[in-house]
Structure formats: structure tokens, C-alpha cells
């Protein structure tokens, strides 16, 4: 899963978009963040490919670069992005895990919580 963040130096909302990306990085280990400055050639080309016409722009893509959800010219809320991540990322099969020798259900829950954090279904 990739989150592409499009910014430019003169954008007043772009620092908040970058801060959201950093926050999301801590929430999901499976999320890769790519930041693009649209004033440069590479950033402009990538923005053009995803039709990002205003900054800030955030595009959530699968590992092949296919767009799943996009926010152009605005910053989504943390919860809004997390909802899309929860829908897409594989959910752990809590009942399908086999407990190892000496592993209690409580210990397995701690292990899962440490590994998946907020991505666990509640």
C-alpha cells in the first residue's frame, strides 16, 4: 500500500498534509509514504499521471500504483484514511491462529495487538 503526497513550497496547507502522512506512517507498518514536490519535474510528472491539479494532494494506491482513493486540493481526516486502509489491508484471522506451546490466548492477543496495532477489527 502506498500513499503519495503531492505538495509545493508555496502551499499553506501542505505542511499539514505532510504531518498527516507522518502520523499515518506510525499507524500502519504496511503503508509506504512517497512525497512529491510538484514544482520539480518528477513531482509534476507523477501529479500529472494521477491528475492532481491542486495541492495538497494525497493518493492511496495499491502496490502496483493503481489508485484506490484520492484527495485532491484537500487534506482528509486521519479517520477517513484509516477507514480505507482497514477495508483494504488483510485482516488477521484471530481464530485461525494456532497457539504455540506455552502461548495463552491472552499472550496471542498481545502479540497481535503489537503486530497490527489499530488495524485489528474491534
C-alpha positions as CSV (number, residue, x, y, z in Angstrom):
1,X,0.0,0.0,0.0
2,X,1.4,3.4,-1.0
3,X,0.3,6.9,0.0
4,X,1.5,9.5,-2.5
5,X,1.6,13.0,-1.1
6,X,1.8,16.0,-3.5
7,X,3.0,19.3,-2.1
8,X,4.7,22.6,-3.1
9,X,6.6,25.2,-1.1
10,X,4.0,28.0,-1.6
11,X,1.1,25.8,-0.4
12,X,-0.2,26.8,3.1
13,X,-2.0,23.5,3.7
14,X,0.9,21.3,2.6
15,X,2.7,21.1,6.0
16,X,-0.5,19.7,7.5
17,X,-0.7,17.1,4.7
18,X,2.9,16.0,5.4
19,X,2.2,15.8,9.1
20,X,-0.8,13.6,8.4
21,X,1.4,11.3,6.3
22,X,3.9,11.0,9.1
23,X,1.1,10.2,11.5
24,X,-0.2,7.5,9.2
25,X,3.2,6.0,8.9
26,X,3.2,5.3,12.6
27,X,-0.3,3.8,12.4
28,X,0.4,1.2,9.7
29,X,3.6,-0.7,9.0
30,X,2.3,-1.8,5.7
31,X,1.9,1.8,4.4
32,X,4.7,3.3,2.3
33,X,4.7,7.1,2.0
34,X,6.0,8.8,-1.1
35,X,6.3,12.6,-1.1
36,X,6.4,14.6,-4.3
37,X,7.2,18.3,-4.8
38,X,5.1,19.4,-7.8
39,X,7.5,22.2,-8.6
40,X,10.1,19.6,-9.8
41,X,9.9,17.6,-13.0
42,X,9.5,14.2,-11.3
43,X,6.8,15.5,-8.9
44,X,4.9,17.3,-11.7
45,X,5.0,14.1,-13.9
46,X,3.7,12.0,-11.1
47,X,1.0,14.5,-10.2
48,X,0.0,14.7,-13.9
49,X,-0.3,10.9,-14.0
50,X,-2.7,10.9,-11.1
51,X,-4.5,14.1,-12.3
52,X,-3.5,16.0,-9.2
53,X,-4.2,19.6,-10.3
54,X,-4.0,21.4,-6.9
55,X,-2.0,20.9,-3.7
56,X,-2.1,19.3,-1.3
57,X,-3.0,16.0,-2.9
58,X,-3.0,12.6,-1.5
59,X,-3.4,9.4,-3.5
60,X,-3.8,6.0,-1.8
61,X,-2.6,3.3,-4.2
62,X,-2.1,-0.5,-4.2
63,X,1.4,-1.9,-4.5
64,X,1.1,-1.7,-8.3
65,X,0.3,2.0,-8.3
66,X,-3.4,1.7,-9.1
67,X,-5.4,4.4,-7.4
68,X,-7.7,3.3,-4.7
69,X,-8.8,6.6,-3.2
70,X,-7.7,10.2,-3.9
71,X,-7.9,13.5,-2.1
72,X,-7.1,16.5,-4.4
73,X,-6.8,20.0,-3.1
74,X,-7.8,19.0,0.5
75,X,-6.5,17.1,3.4
76,X,-8.6,14.1,4.6
77,X,-9.0,13.4,8.3
78,X,-7.0,10.6,9.9
79,X,-10.1,8.5,10.5
80,X,-11.2,8.8,6.8
81,X,-7.8,7.4,5.6
82,X,-7.8,4.7,8.3
83,X,-11.3,3.6,7.2
84,X,-9.9,3.0,3.7
85,X,-6.8,1.2,5.0
86,X,-8.9,-1.1,7.2
87,X,-11.0,-2.0,4.1
88,X,-8.0,-2.9,2.0
89,X,-5.4,-4.4,4.3
90,X,-5.8,-8.1,5.1
91,X,-7.4,-8.7,8.5
92,X,-5.7,-11.2,10.8
93,X,-7.6,-14.4,11.3
94,X,-7.6,-14.3,15.1
95,X,-9.5,-17.6,15.5
96,X,-7.3,-19.2,12.8
97,X,-4.0,-18.7,14.6
98,X,-2.7,-21.8,16.3
99,X,-1.3,-21.2,19.7
100,X,2.3,-22.2,20.2
101,X,3.5,-24.3,23.1
102,X,3.0,-22.3,26.3
103,X,1.1,-19.5,24.4
104,X,-2.1,-18.4,26.1
105,X,-5.0,-16.7,24.3
106,X,-4.1,-13.5,26.2
107,X,-0.5,-13.8,25.0
108,X,-1.7,-14.2,21.4
109,X,-3.9,-11.1,21.7
110,X,-0.9,-9.1,23.0
111,X,1.2,-10.4,20.1
112,X,-1.5,-9.5,17.5
113,X,-2.0,-6.1,19.1
114,X,1.7,-5.3,19.0
115,X,1.9,-6.5,15.4
116,X,-1.2,-5.0,13.9
117,X,-2.0,-2.2,16.3
118,X,-5.1,-0.3,15.4
119,X,-5.7,-2.4,12.3
120,X,-7.3,-5.1,14.4
121,X,-11.1,-5.4,13.9
122,X,-13.0,-4.5,17.0
